[in-house]
Amino acid sequence: MLARLGISVVLLGATAGLVTSCTHRQKEAGISYAAWVPPGNVPPTLREIGTTAVDIIDLAALGAWPQVYARVRDINNAWSDYKHPTVVPPSDPRPPDTLLYGPLDTALARLREAAAARNATETMAAANDVNAAAFDLIAYYNPSVPPGLHRLAVLERKILLDSWDGRIDAAPDTLIEVRRTWEHVRPVVVARSSERVAEAFDRSLADQQAAVDALASTRLGDYAENALVMLNEMEQLSY
């Protein structure tokens, strides 16, 4: 399992390097909105939060808790800076994305608690939820990228984590959600890439179902990893 941990860092096609925010910045009083970003431009902080959360999954699986704590602190600082920017926007912000803050606040609180308890399983699950919440906000800024692709990645990563933990019993429900999401995303993938790409993911889903039916956790994890690579390629090549 440990030999495969590095794959999760590649899942989102993120560039290497995590931006930290360790200095204490003085915030202007009364600013409670996110900094204004022109439509279609994604705040880099959100991508930093997402990729750092995926990094935490690797580190928690290895039991590298000092590094986990550092990454959790990075996310906490970045999220605080995002919600309370020091620069006043040059024009009125878009409709309040503050309505989308709740899921990330909740997931981050769970991540802090799980990391403090050194609970690897819960830390990885909470980090995956932080990543999902960050990309929900990214979809708000850049709705042209089908959010279903990232939703699929979150679900496949959950299958991967459950397979590592020997919890194959959780996979059937997750696979149902994967198939339901894929039904909506598939036509877009075909339109923007090709039927061949979609058929490859269809086969992956069939392979995963066969592994679930056979109660083969290791095989299921391998298929979930491959599915994550496919989803990354769909996003990189087509969007």
Secondary structure as GFF3:
##gff-version 3
##sequence-region A 1 239
A	DSSP	three_ten_helix	2	4	.	.	.	ID=ss1
A	DSSP	alpha_helix	7	10	.	.	.	ID=ss2
A	DSSP	alpha_helix	44	62	.	.	.	ID=ss3
A	DSSP	alpha_helix	65	83	.	.	.	ID=ss4
A	DSSP	three_ten_helix	97	100	.	.	.	ID=ss5
A	DSSP	alpha_helix	101	116	.	.	.	ID=ss6
A	DSSP	alpha_helix	120	141	.	.	.	ID=ss7
A	DSSP	alpha_helix	147	164	.	.	.	ID=ss8
A	DSSP	three_ten_helix	168	170	.	.	.	ID=ss9
A	DSSP	alpha_helix	171	192	.	.	.	ID=ss10
A	DSSP	alpha_helix	195	213	.	.	.	ID=ss11
A	DSSP	alpha_helix	217	238	.	.	.	ID=ss12
###
